[in-house]
Amino acid sequence: MSEQSVNESEVLTILRGVMDPELGDNIVDLGMVRSAYVEEGTAHITIALTTAGCPLRATIKRDCETRVSSLPGVSRVQLHWDELTADERTRVMERARANARDTAAPTQIPARARVISVASGKGGVGKSSVTVNLATALASKGFTVGVLDADIWGFSIPRMLGVDSRLSARPADPDEDRGKIVPDEKKEGDGLLKVVSTGLMVETEETALMWRGLMLAKAVEQFLHDVDWGEVDYLLIDMPPGTGDVQMALARLLPQAEMMVVTTPAVSAQKVAVRVADMARRSHMPILGVIENMSAFTTPDGTSWPLFGEGGGQRLAEEIGAPLLGSIPIEPAVSAGGDTGKPVASTGSKAGEIFHEIADRIVNEILPPVNMAECSASSMTEVPVALPSE
């Protein structure tokens, strides 16, 4: 074969063997190859990366050179680099996310369940409080809501929801290789909460879990594979703060998950929360929005005191391109409710009302439940995670 007979389609065909290790697909089908042609024995290939400083650039370069140089008539490979536009990057991430969804090992999470990962960049911003109150508000509307306490070390969900029964297990069904863990349950209005936490496994709330990172990830994996969640409309996951092993494990195990970021008005909390949003995007996880917690304290005479600063939630939302879903005021009832297992979302406080407003927005606008009765697919596997988020 002469160099003149090596055309673009042949170069593209061999480039389909070059995988982006992070995105899990070949660079041609991902749309990263801008152009490819051979001229006077030199193959000229232009590749657009997700970011100019992509750490996988060297790997992609080596694989391209190795494969294309094997074509008869190609004596040299010249790579040219470009960067994907914002729209192109979105399409690439959507494809990568679909691939992750299609190849992910099945879990016990129902395919129709809407999965919301509640995350924060640092501790102390009230992420767990937001999780339990949103779960309570959603359940009060008649939904069955799973609450997974993935903050393995810093579990607090059981106390905040007022559940204290030890997790039990049921025998294996005929089609199962082992029994399953049964979540603790709590009625809430017309709905139901199903709760799983390491706090329901240890002897006392004061017991320290001295586990390394791999053990944390395995614990989360067990909660997803070995818990009989049954039917749930929403699954809220209280994430540990930061961007560590648990976050990466969940992104891999639950590609249908979407993230909600919690911050306080403080600039320091906002800047740290940006890292969580960056991790979500790197893991191809859509960001539903931002909740600003501890926004201000209002005295009985109506005076508002921004004890932790102002505007952090809105600035974060603008920086990461996500909506600000709501600002939760500082109320003594919020912390008191967490201590007594009576979330403010089950009371008539101002903070409770805002949690219900956010829940309404989730249900009606941002992430409505999957209505199987209105779906033409007869199989559960045909629908759920394939539905786009609003």
N, C-alpha and C positions, 0 to 999 in steps of 0.2 A: 504494500500500500504506500503510495507516495504521499508527501505532505499535502499536496493539493486535494487529495481525496479525503483528508481528515476535516470533516465539517463540524459546525457548531453542535449539531445534534449528537454526534459521537462523543464530543468532549463533555456535553451535558450528561450523557448516559453514564460515562465513567465517573463523573463528579457526584452522581447519585450514591456512590459508595462512600462519600465523605460525610460523616455524621457530626453534627454539633452535639457534643457529649452532654451539654447542659440542657438542651432543648429536646434531645432524644429523637431527632429526625434528620434526614439528609438535607444538605444546604441548598439543593436545587428545589425540592418540593417546598422548602420553607421560604423560597423566594429570595434567597440571599445572594444568588449569582446574578449580577447585573448583565454581564456579557461574557462570551467565551468564543475565541476564534484562534486559528493557527495561521501565522504569516511567516514565511521563510524559515520554517522549522521551529519558530518560537510560539508557544501557546500563550496567548494573552487572556488572562481571566480577571475579571473585576468582581470582588466579593464585598457585599455590604454587611457589616457586623451590627449587632444590637447596640453596641457602644464602641466608640473609637478605641478605648482602652481595654477591649474584651480580653480577659486573661487566657481565653482558649485560642487566641489568634495563632500562636505558635503551633498548636496541635493541628488546627485546620490547615495552616500553611504546609506543614510537613505532609499531611495526608493528600492534599491536592497535588503537590509536586510529585509524590511517589506514584500516584495513580495516573496522572496525565502524562508523565514522562514515559510511561510504559506503552503509550500509543505509538505505533509505527509512524515515522515521519516527524515525531516531536523530539527535538534535541535539547530544548530549553523551555522552562516554564517561568513566565513572568506574571507575578501576582500584583494586582492593583487593589487598594483598599478604599472602601467607602463606608458610610454609616447609614443605617436604615432611618427613614423618616418616622415621625411619630405614628402616622397611620400604618406604615409598613410594619413597624414594631408591634403595633396592636394586633395586626393580622397574624404575625409570626407567633405571638404569645397565645392567641386563640387556637391556632393549630397545635402548638405544643401542648396546651392544656387538654385539648381533645384527645391527643395521643396518650397523654398520661391517664386520662379518664378511661380510655378504651383498654389500656393494658394493666390498669391497677388491679391487684388481687381483690376479690370480693370481701366485703366486711359484713357485719351484722346490721349496719346502718341501712334502713330501708331506702331503696333507690328514690322513692318519691320525697324523702325528707329534705327540707331546706337546711343546709348546714351553715351556721354562722360562727366564725372564730372571733372571739372577743379578745383583742390584743392591746398591749401597751408597750411603750419603749422602756419604761422603768416602773418599779414598784411604788405603791403608795398613792396612785392616782384614782383608786376606787374602781378598778376594772372588775373585780369580783362582785362588788355592789351593783354595778351596771348589769352584769350578767344575770344575777338572781332577780333583779327588778324587771328586766326585760322579759325573762322567762315567766315570771309571775304575771306580768301584764298580758303576754301572749296566751298563757293558759286560761286566764280569766275570760278570754274571748271564745273559749270552747275548744282550743287546740290542745293536742297532746304534745308536750314539749319535753325533749330529753335535755338534761343538763349534765355535761361531762366536765368534771373538775380535772383538767389536765395540768393544773399547777401542782404537780406531784409532791414537791417539797412543802409548798406553802398552802396546802389545802385549807379552805375556809368555807366552802360551799355548804357542807352539812349544817354547820351552826347558823349560817345566814338564812338558810331555808327552813330551819327547825326540823331537820330529819336526823335521826340518830340510830336507826336500826342497822345492825351489821349486815353487809351484803350476804345473801344466801345463794345457793346454787340449786339447779334442777338437774335431774338425770338426763342423759343424752337421749335424743329422739332416735328412732331406727335409722334415719339417714345421716346421723351425726357420729363423729368419731369420739366425742367427749361431751360432757355436760356443759351447761352454760351458767354464767353469773346472772342473777336476777336483780335489776335495779330496785332501789328503794322508791316508793311511790307516795305522792302527796296530792290530794285533791285541791284544786284551786278554782273556785267559781264553777263554771261548766266544763272546765278542762282538767288536765292531769299533768303533773310533773313527774318525770322519771329521772332519778338522780344516781350518778355513779361517781365515787370519789375514793381515793386512798384513805380519806378520813373515815370512811365506813368500813375499813379493813383493819386498821391498827387498833391496839388495845385501848388507848386513850387519846384525846385530842392533843395531849402534850408529848406524845411519842415522836421522837425524831427519826426521820427516814434518811439514813446516810447511804444514799445510792449514787452511783456514778452515772454519767450521761447516757451510756448505752442501756443501763437498767431503766432509766426514765423513759427512753424511747420504747423499750420493750413493754413497759407497763401500759403506755398509751396504746400500743399495738394490741395488747390483750384486751383493753377496754373496747376496742373496735371489733375484734374478731371473736371474743369469748363472752360478750355480754348479750343476753337476749333482750334487745331493745324493743322488740315487737313493733307495732305501728306507731310512728311519731311523725308529726307534721313539721316540726322544727327541732333541730338539735343545736343547742348553744354550747360552745366549748370555751370554758374559762381558761385562757392560755397563761402560762407563766410569763413574766415580763421578759423582754429582750428578744434575741434572735438565735436561740440555741438549738440543742438536739431535739427537743419536743416539737418545736415549730417546724423544723425540717422534716421530722417523721410524719407529722400530720399533713403537710403539703404533699408528701409522697403517697400516703395511705388514703387520703380523702381529697382527691383532685376536684371534687364538686364543692369543696368548702369555699366560702367567701368571707372576707375579713371586715370587721368593724373595729376602728381604732379609737381608743379612749385616751384622752389627755386632760390636763388641767389648763387653766388660762396662762400659767407661767411659761415664759419663753423657754426655760430650760427643759420643761416637760415636752413642749412642742417640738423642739429640735431633736430630742431623743426619739420621739414618736415617729419622726420622718424615717428613721432607720427601719422601723417595723414595716412601714409602707414600702420601703425599698426592698425589704426581704420578700414581702408579698408579691411584688411585681417580678422579682427574680424567680420566684416559685410559681409564677403564672397564676396567681390567686387574685381574683377581682376584689376591689375594695368598695364596700357598700357605702361607707360614709364615716364621719367622725362624730363622736359624742364628747362634748366638753363637760367634764365633771367639776364640781366645786366652783361654779362660775362666780357666785357672789353670795354674800350673807345679807339678808334683808331684815331690818329691825322691825318691831311692832308698829312703829310710826311710819314705815314705808321707806326709810333711808336704806340705800343699797351700798354695801361695803365690799369692794372687790379684794378680798383678803389675799388671794393668790395671783393678782394681776388681772389683766383684761385682754381679750382678743386672741388668746392662744389657739382656741378651737377653730376660729374662722381663718386665722393665718395658716394653720396646718391644713385645713380643708382646701384652701386656695393653692397651697404649695404642692399638694399631692393630687389635685384635680378631682376631689371627691366632695359630695355635699356635706354640710354641717347638719346633722340630723336633729340636734337639740342641745341645749345647755341646762345642766342640772344644778340648781342652786344649792348652797350649803344650808342644810337643815339638821338640827339635832336629831330629828326623827329618823333620818337616813341611817346614821350610825347606831342609834338605839334599836332600830328595826333589825339591823344586821346582827346585833348582839343577842336579841331575843328570838330570832327566827321568824320575825314578822315583817317582811319587806314592805317599804312604804308604798309600793305599787298596789298593795292590798288595802291601803288606807286612803283617806281623802286629802292628803297633804298636797302642797303645790308641786313638790318633787315627784310625788306619785302620779299626779296628773300629767306631768311632762313625759314620764316613762310610758304612760298609756298613749300619749300622742305619738311618740316614736314608734311604739308597737303598731299603732294604726297605720303609720306611714310604711312600715315594713310590710304589713299584710296587704295593703291596698296599692302601693306604688313600687316599692323597691324590690321586694322579694315575696311576691304572693305565693300562697301554698299551691301545690300541684293538685289540681282537681281531676282525679282519675276518671270520674264519671263523664267528664267532658272530653276525654281524650279518646281518639279513635284506636289507639293501640290496645290490644287485649293482654299484652304481656308487660309485666312490671319492668322488665329489662329494656323495653323499647322506649320508655319515656323519660324518666326523671331527670337525670343529670344532663340530658341532651337539651333540655329546655333553656333558652337564654334568659339571663336575668334582665329585669327591666331597668 
